[in-house]
């Protein structure tokens, strides 16, 4: 019928789903628990927020935009694949991951990310992304969460938001 928009023909970009993803994150698992608990004397809530940080909607939109656009780029004649980890350097260390901070943080922009993506194996190493003092997302370095070759399930399931580019225009966000 003319004048109506068919649901199938509506184009939605990853950032359009940020509100839904964030809502699901806030009501699921440990994030729901963290938000509902009062701060206790042992600091459990502070530690939980350190290793399971919840991004703002704007930060989530930026992460999804950058991952999507970077997945379209090529570097050295190859498509890039990578994983972004929304976690601070301190949070990564708390989880027992090896953290390799850059001498100077990189801006979180697709072209820079594509250039450095070839240096990290997306199954075992992620680009650590965290807001700077002004609230702008930046890549602080690499976090290596180990080799899962001998695990029953070879999939690494992080406690924090992880965005892994699988191929051009395709990525998964794990929370």
Beta strands, then each sheet from edge to edge (+ up, - down):
strand 1: 74-75
strand 2: 78-79
strand 3: 83-86
strand 4: 98-107
strand 5: 125-131
strand 6: 137-144
strand 7: 162-167
strand 8: 170-174
sheet 1: 1+ 2-
sheet 2: 4+ 6- 5+ 3+ 7- 8+
end
